[in-house]
Amino acid sequence: MTTDRLLADCRARLAFDLLSNTWNAVLLWALRDGPYRPAELRGRIGGISSKVLTETLRRLQYNGLVERHPPRPGSTGVTYELTALGRTLLPAIDAFGAWAFAYGDQVMAAQDAADAVGAQEATEPAESLASAEAEEA
């Protein structure tokens, strides 16, 4: 594989696609100490609806990263846990988390600076239009 391009069928792109969904990495990380029931996962994660949780679990199951276990006798509800394949992504997720902890403030500062420039640029055309109209009058 050539390392200078990420083609549609490239395996590296497949990995990036798996982690690009907002909830995939969060859910995989939350399941690292599993298995858990969906309600337990919602409590561990916070901010995820039941619908999005179910969709994400199904997507992760489809990709072989999560396994669904039916209710055991005397137990209520299904549980989910990482597969061996899913566990292989934990170091990558941990590395992303460490990067975000180390550099997140710099990224947010860059975003704030870009937002400030964007806000200034958005008001400049209106100001120049108003001054042009004043000159015409």
Sequence and secondary structure as in RCSB ss.txt:
>XXXX:A:sequence
MTTDRLLADCRARLAFDLLSNTWNAVLLWALRDGPYRPAELRGRIGGISSKVLTETLRRLQYNGLVERHPPRPGS
TGVTYELTALGRTLLPAIDAFGAWAFAYGDQVMAAQDAADAVGAQEATEPAESLASAEAEEA
>XXXX:A:secstr
  TT   TT HHHHHHHHHHSHHHHHHHHHGGG  B HHHHHHHH S  HHHHHHHHHHHHHTTSEEEE   TT 
 S EEEE HHHHTTHHHHHHHHHHHHHHHHHHHHHHHHHHHHHHHHHHHHHHHHHHHHHHH 
